[in-house]
Amino acid sequence: MPPTITEAEFEALLARAGIPLTPAQRAGILPALGGLAAMQALIRTPPPAAEAEPATIFACAVLGEAGR
């Protein structure tokens, strides 16, 4: 995903937070910001209701004894 902020906005955020990054680090982080924003959106949404989750059934039986 493309970043949702401009490079100038990214520089301002780093300066305001006091995070010293090299130009190489900035160049590596900026393209990933769009993906991080998408992950944040997923975290902030409410989870699905319990009824929406698939049921899981596990039965442990020894072969040949399943009919007892």
N, C-alpha and C positions, 0 to 999 in steps of 0.2 A: 504494500500500500504506500502511496506517496505521503510524505509528511503533511500534517495539517497546519503547520506553522511555517513561516518563512525563515530563512537563515538569519535575518536581522532579529526576528523575534526570539529565535533560539539563543543568539548571542546575548540578548538582553536578559533572558531568563538565567543564563549561566552567570552573568555579571551580578545580577541581583542576589543570586544564591551564593555567590562567592566561590564558585567551582572553577578551579584553574584546569583547563584542558589544553592539550597541544592541538595544533591544526589538524594533525592526523586523527586524533581522537574525535574531534568535532566532526570531521568528514565521515567517520565511521558511524557515529551516533545519529546524525541528522536523518539519514535514509530510514532508520529503524523507528523513528518517532511515530510514523503512521500506524505501524503494527502495534506499538505500545498503546496508542490511543484506542485502537480497536479492542485490545485486551482489557483495558480499563472499562470500556463500555460493557463488556460481558460480565465483569466482576460486579458492577454496580446495578445490574438488573436482578430482580428477585428470582429466586430459584423456582423451578416448576413445582406444582403441587405434587404431593405423594401419589395421588391417583394417576398422574401422567407418567410416572416411572414404570418401566416394565417389571413384571414380577419375575423373581428368580426362584427356582425350585431346585433343590439338590437332594437327591436320594441316594444313599449309599447302601448297596446290597451286594452280597457275595453272589457270584454267578451260580445258578442252580438253586439258590435259596430265595429267589425273588417271589415265588408263588406261595410261600408259607404264611 
